[in-house]
Amino acid sequence: MKKFIYLDNAATSFPKPPQVTESVIHFLEKVGANPGRSGHKLSMEASAIVRKTRESLARLFNTKDPGRIVFTMNATESLNTVIYGFLNKGDNVIISSMEHNSVVRPLKHLEENSVITLIIAPCDNKGFLDIDELKKLINKNTALMVLNHASNICGTIQDIRAVKNALGNIPLLLDAAQTAGCHPIDVNADDIDFLAFTGHKGLLGPQGTGGLYIKEGLTVRPLKRGGTGTISESIKQPESLPDSLESGTQNNPGIAGLGAGVDFILKEGIDEIKKHEELLTSTLLKELRGLPGLTIYGPLRADLQTSTISITFHSILPTGDNHEFGGCGSINLAWMEEGATASDAGHILDSDFDIFVRVGLHCAPLAHKTLGTFPEGTVRLSMGYFNTIQDIEYAAKAIKRIAGIK
């Protein structure tokens, strides 16, 4: 089989730990039944698997009550659940200029229908939220802030405790799609009100899995209503978590695989995973920084970002680490012919080098406008726990070739 290098972990982590696949197969072949719907042995075993996954997630995020964690299909469903189930007419919502469309689109829908008002807090050209400016944007109707923990484009990690200090009693909905499983998250220490996460990225689970943590004392109207397997004598939706937000049959084989992924993370240790990914990030930054014809976006510090790096190939831009043009963290470009477009570079990496990346706008046009990479977008290289230093060195050589460097 031909060797390839997968650097698209910000979209979906790959490969998965073997036990993830084994757990999905075990559920499909040996269990199969619906949890909570019947009293027979297979249904009881299915319930135990789902419960164990919920408990593992609670341990990972440091909440004592696993019932505060609700299963969803992905982070998008989790975000929509809070956005449509927590906000009321007349509310004001603040987001950052680095948000993903899974945040922006539902909020714009509510704004266009005169349900809420929306304020976009500025971020600097490395993707960091301006905390001082955030404080000025808060008003008496501000009911929620929605913020991505880390950028899906350049990996910039926001200072959640500084954000919470600025918000005071205003709830924070944290989009942890890029950090859950690869960056420590403590919902108690960080005072997180809502945590939206997906299962198929850093948590190493299957696609079609995710979840939502809801802090005690907060309530959310269900995004959907129906059978929950509990209080079946009532025609009203249950009010207690997690049942109130888990109507219908879940992706239980996927939840089994998600549980195996989380258990793998707990066994390896989140700090060890973070340490390895920081090593990969620092290695790639060292290889690419200062190359003629190449622009790197974001903090350019492995301790301030996830293992996601975006680049573009250009001809003429100003030099220096602290320039204000284009939102770049580092740039040193020679006078040369026009560089490769993001889409061309991605195609070359795929066809000539068997390196799989993602190019374009990454479903985050606001963020690309902040970084100065709209409308073309960037070449995004997103590393994962199973990548090696050798992968990164090979990728760097390929990028240098595309940039015209021998």
Secondary structure in CASP SS format (residue, H / E / C, confidence):
PFRMAT SS
TARGET T0000
AUTHOR 0000-0000-0000
METHOD secondary structure of the structure
MODEL  1
M C 1.00
K C 1.00
K C 1.00
F C 1.00
I E 1.00
Y E 1.00
L C 1.00
D E 1.00
N C 1.00
A C 1.00
A C 1.00
T C 1.00
S C 1.00
F C 1.00
P C 1.00
K C 1.00
P C 1.00
P H 1.00
Q H 1.00
V H 1.00
T H 1.00
E H 1.00
S H 1.00
V H 1.00
I H 1.00
H H 1.00
F H 1.00
L H 1.00
E H 1.00
K H 1.00
V H 1.00
G C 1.00
A C 1.00
N C 1.00
P C 1.00
G C 1.00
R C 1.00
S C 1.00
G C 1.00
H C 1.00
K H 1.00
L H 1.00
S H 1.00
M H 1.00
E H 1.00
A H 1.00
S H 1.00
A H 1.00
I H 1.00
V H 1.00
R H 1.00
K H 1.00
T H 1.00
R H 1.00
E H 1.00
S H 1.00
L H 1.00
A H 1.00
R H 1.00
L H 1.00
F H 1.00
N C 1.00
T C 1.00
K C 1.00
D C 1.00
P H 1.00
G H 1.00
R H 1.00
I E 1.00
V E 1.00
F E 1.00
T E 1.00
M C 1.00
N C 1.00
A H 1.00
T H 1.00
E H 1.00
S H 1.00
L H 1.00
N H 1.00
T H 1.00
V H 1.00
I H 1.00
Y H 1.00
G H 1.00
F H 1.00
L C 1.00
N C 1.00
K C 1.00
G C 1.00
D E 1.00
N E 1.00
V E 1.00
I E 1.00
I E 1.00
S E 1.00
S C 1.00
M C 1.00
E C 1.00
H C 1.00
N H 1.00
S H 1.00
V H 1.00
V H 1.00
R H 1.00
P H 1.00
L H 1.00
K H 1.00
H H 1.00
L H 1.00
E H 1.00
E H 1.00
N C 1.00
S C 1.00
V C 1.00
I E 1.00
T E 1.00
L E 1.00
I E 1.00
I E 1.00
A E 1.00
P C 1.00
C E 1.00
D C 1.00
N C 1.00
K C 1.00
G C 1.00
F C 1.00
L E 1.00
D C 1.00
I H 1.00
D H 1.00
E H 1.00
L H 1.00
K H 1.00
K H 1.00
L H 1.00
I C 1.00
N C 1.00
K C 1.00
N C 1.00
T E 1.00
A E 1.00
L E 1.00
M E 1.00
V E 1.00
L E 1.00
N E 1.00
H C 1.00
A E 1.00
S C 1.00
N C 1.00
I C 1.00
C C 1.00
G C 1.00
T E 1.00
I E 1.00
Q C 1.00
D C 1.00
I H 1.00
R H 1.00
A H 1.00
V H 1.00
K H 1.00
N H 1.00
A H 1.00
L H 1.00
G C 1.00
N C 1.00
I C 1.00
P C 1.00
L E 1.00
L E 1.00
L E 1.00
D E 1.00
A C 1.00
A C 1.00
Q C 1.00
T C 1.00
A C 1.00
G C 1.00
C C 1.00
H C 1.00
P C 1.00
I C 1.00
D C 1.00
V C 1.00
N C 1.00
A C 1.00
D C 1.00
D C 1.00
I C 1.00
D C 1.00
F E 1.00
L E 1.00
A E 1.00
F E 1.00
T E 1.00
G C 1.00
H C 1.00
K C 1.00
G C 1.00
L C 1.00
L C 1.00
G C 1.00
P C 1.00
Q C 1.00
G C 1.00
T C 1.00
G E 1.00
G E 1.00
L E 1.00
Y E 1.00
I E 1.00
K C 1.00
E C 1.00
G C 1.00
L C 1.00
T C 1.00
V C 1.00
R C 1.00
P C 1.00
L C 1.00
K C 1.00
R C 1.00
G C 1.00
G C 1.00
T C 1.00
G C 1.00
T C 1.00
I C 1.00
S C 1.00
E C 1.00
S C 1.00
I C 1.00
K C 1.00
Q C 1.00
P C 1.00
E C 1.00
S C 1.00
L C 1.00
P C 1.00
D H 1.00
S H 1.00
L H 1.00
E C 1.00
S C 1.00
G C 1.00
T C 1.00
Q C 1.00
N C 1.00
N H 1.00
P H 1.00
G H 1.00
I H 1.00
A H 1.00
G H 1.00
L H 1.00
G H 1.00
A H 1.00
G H 1.00
V H 1.00
D H 1.00
F H 1.00
I H 1.00
L H 1.00
K H 1.00
E H 1.00
G C 1.00
I H 1.00
D H 1.00
E H 1.00
I H 1.00
K H 1.00
K H 1.00
H H 1.00
E H 1.00
E H 1.00
L H 1.00
L H 1.00
T H 1.00
S H 1.00
T H 1.00
L H 1.00
L H 1.00
K H 1.00
E H 1.00
L H 1.00
R C 1.00
G C 1.00
L C 1.00
P C 1.00
G C 1.00
L E 1.00
T E 1.00
I E 1.00
Y E 1.00
G C 1.00
P C 1.00
L C 1.00
R C 1.00
A H 1.00
D H 1.00
L H 1.00
Q E 1.00
T C 1.00
S C 1.00
T E 1.00
I E 1.00
S E 1.00
I E 1.00
T E 1.00
F E 1.00
H C 1.00
S C 1.00
I C 1.00
L C 1.00
P C 1.00
T C 1.00
G C 1.00
D C 1.00
N C 1.00
H C 1.00
E C 1.00
F C 1.00
G C 1.00
G C 1.00
C E 1.00
G E 1.00
S E 1.00
I E 1.00
N C 1.00
L C 1.00
A C 1.00
W C 1.00
M C 1.00
E C 1.00
E C 1.00
G C 1.00
A C 1.00
T C 1.00
A H 1.00
S H 1.00
D H 1.00
A H 1.00
G H 1.00
H H 1.00
I H 1.00
L H 1.00
D H 1.00
S H 1.00
D H 1.00
F H 1.00
D C 1.00
I E 1.00
F E 1.00
V C 1.00
R E 1.00
V E 1.00
G E 1.00
L C 1.00
H C 1.00
C C 1.00
A C 1.00
P H 1.00
L H 1.00
A H 1.00
H H 1.00
K H 1.00
T H 1.00
L H 1.00
G C 1.00
T C 1.00
F C 1.00
P C 1.00
E C 1.00
G C 1.00
T E 1.00
V E 1.00
R E 1.00
L E 1.00
S E 1.00
M C 1.00
G C 1.00
Y C 1.00
F C 1.00
N C 1.00
T C 1.00
I H 1.00
Q H 1.00
D H 1.00
I H 1.00
E H 1.00
Y H 1.00
A H 1.00
A H 1.00
K H 1.00
A H 1.00
I H 1.00
K H 1.00
R H 1.00
I H 1.00
A C 1.00
G C 1.00
I C 1.00
K C 1.00
END
